[in-house]
Amino acid sequence: MASHYPGELLQSFLSGEQCLLLALEISEFDRDVRKQKLRREHPEWSELAVVNEIIRQAFLPAPTPEWLEKRLQERVDQQRTSD
């Protein structure tokens, strides 16, 4: 009998550890693709600005939590003072 859900299909031939490793690899691939897209759209952005935007996008469609937005801004401010 065929599985109706892709997750069930994966679990039928991958161990839990293998599923986790695959999920992490897919997540890393997704971040790399997002970085490339953001660099094309905003070549003037620093690496930190690109990473901050990827973090913000992770919370969409909800807004980034206020405490996290504050921390992201602190990182930008620290980078500016060290440059």
Protein Blocks (a to p, Z undefined) as FASTA:
>chain_A
ZZfbfklmmmmmpcfklmmmmmmmmmmmmmmmmmmmmmmmmmmbcfklmmmmmmmmmmpc
bdcdfklmmmmmmmmmmmmmmZZ
